[in-house]
Amino acid sequence: MYITHDPEVRAGKACIDGTRIAVVDIVTLLKQGHRPEEMLDHYQRPLTLAQVHSALAYYYDHEDEIDAYFEASREAAVELEAERADHLSRVPGQ
């Protein structure tokens, strides 16, 4: 089995076993247009094609889980940007 969940690694995200590379990292590369063969040497620790395909298989079996993570990340980024804009719009001393 190439995919594991360990609460001590990447906050329990699904990761490629023996690495800190999360399935969401591989899916991000996929969404950026990278082919699996291009992902092998993308990280400091080289991966095997089997590991990459296992991460992709996990994604296809758990799309709702992974897509929910991406949506929560987008929402957090939007909220953070709104807070930043609000903070920068305040006039000092008022």
ChimeraX attribute file (.defattr): number of C-alpha atoms within 10 A of each C-alpha:
attribute: neighborCount
match mode: 1-to-1
recipient: residues
	/A:1	7
	/A:2	16
	/A:3	20
	/A:4	17
	/A:5	15
	/A:6	13
	/A:7	10
	/A:8	8
	/A:9	16
	/A:10	14
	/A:11	9
	/A:12	12
	/A:13	20
	/A:14	23
	/A:15	24
	/A:16	21
	/A:17	16
	/A:18	10
	/A:19	14
	/A:20	15
	/A:21	20
	/A:22	21
	/A:23	22
	/A:24	19
	/A:25	14
	/A:26	24
	/A:27	21
	/A:28	13
	/A:29	15
	/A:30	15
	/A:31	10
	/A:32	9
	/A:33	10
	/A:34	14
	/A:35	12
	/A:36	17
	/A:37	13
	/A:38	13
	/A:39	17
	/A:40	18
	/A:41	11
	/A:42	13
	/A:43	10
	/A:44	7
	/A:45	11
	/A:46	10
	/A:47	17
	/A:48	14
	/A:49	14
	/A:50	12
	/A:51	19
	/A:52	23
	/A:53	15
	/A:54	17
	/A:55	25
	/A:56	19
	/A:57	14
	/A:58	18
	/A:59	19
	/A:60	13
	/A:61	11
	/A:62	11
	/A:63	13
	/A:64	11
	/A:65	11
	/A:66	19
	/A:67	14
	/A:68	11
	/A:69	14
	/A:70	15
	/A:71	11
	/A:72	12
	/A:73	12
	/A:74	12
	/A:75	12
	/A:76	12
	/A:77	12
	/A:78	12
	/A:79	12
	/A:80	12
	/A:81	12
	/A:82	12
	/A:83	12
	/A:84	11
	/A:85	11
	/A:86	10
	/A:87	10
	/A:88	10
	/A:89	9
	/A:90	9
	/A:91	7
	/A:92	6
	/A:93	4
	/A:94	4
